[in-house]
Amino acid sequence: GLMDYGVSRIYSPEDGRQLGLEGMIADMLERSDFSTIPEDYAPDAARLVPENVGHVAQSITWIEENLERPKLIRKALSDLPENPEVPVVGLTGTGGAGKSCLTDEIVRRFLLEFPEKHIAVVSVDPSKRKSGGALLGDRLRMNAVNSPRVFMRSLATRRSHLATSEALQHTIRLLRAARYDLVLVETSGIGQGDDAITEVADISLYVTTREYGAPSQLEKLEMLDVADIIVLNKFDRPGAEDALSEIRKQFKRNREAWDADADTLPVVPTIASQFADAGVDQLWERLSGILNKRFASSFTASEPKLGFDGLPYRSPPIPPERQGYLAEVAAAVRGYHSSSEVTSSKVRLVQQLEAASAQ
């Protein structure tokens, strides 16, 4: 029945036995190896608007398919409006720092603050050198992108050692032409000394966690020199407060801002996995401030509800007043068990002595 609806193939256990997993993958790739756009396709300025999702998506596909013909792409894009007032925000950071969760939270706040505006998200995932494939798994982490006002696209780097895709610059140019109110670009996890995101984004965010190793490692990070905002994510992890002061110290050293007040430094602690996190609120407030200053835009942010220490509220799995309480319970139970053993051994000895005297 599903075949009649247009599903091209359903693999059965028998197919698995005959073809194996590799064979089924090869068959699927062969069936889907065709272009989804007409041969004479070209991006059309009149149809390139956020509401026409299909045309925007097909235009990006057209760019990816014609990367070997850069002149053709440049000519087609030169006919489109430039719109330099559309801001491009880049997020980059180490793998596993929570970039996708953070992007999702920023998108959610954008949608809540501006019921009329449109946002585009471009996620770049690394291609593996061995297989040539890319996971494009950022959608798994993003829940807010289901809104009709959000356009999301995953791109593969197509190059194994770089964090940005060849098609990225053209894609950003296209999204600017489509007049999105904000473009977010998230690059694949990067190593030290990689600041490629600054070439494509107007404002860059560097996302890290407490797991960077010794403070001397911070000296090597190129992004600490150039990022507009540094985000210390997963701030609920042990040792995160020490990491925050280490990053702030390094930031002051890099920018020679010795007298800067800790609260004014663009180093923001966040817990992106926590609902309505005050740290992400603070990040959105900082980001909208920079956007308004550089682009004369009108992004607003509600006041973040920070704790008395000026940091986002961390709720540990066991509240502090209960940590000692649990230890006391455990100690009481252990004490009860050991006293029971002493008593039972004494009772057993009396019983044995009575039996022996009776004999």
Secondary structure, 3 states (H helix, E strand, C coil): CHHHHCCCCCCCHHHHHHHHHHHHHHHHHHHCCCCCCCCCCCCCCCCCCCCCHHHHHHHHHHHHHCCCCHHHHHHHHHCCCCCCCCCEEEEEECCCCCHHHHHHHHHHHHHHHCCCCCEEEEEEECCCCCCCCCCCCHHHHCCHHHCCCEEEEEEECCCCCCCCCCCHHHHHHHHHHCCCCEEEEECCCCCCCCCCHHHHCCEEEEEECCCCCCHHHHHHCCHHHHCCEEEECCCCCCCHHHHHHHHHHHHHHHHCCCCCCHHHCCEEECCCCCCCCHHHHHHHHHHHHHHHHHHCCCCCCCCCCCCCCCCCCCCCCCCHHHHHHHHHHHHHHHHHHHHHHHHHHHHHHHHHHHHHHHC
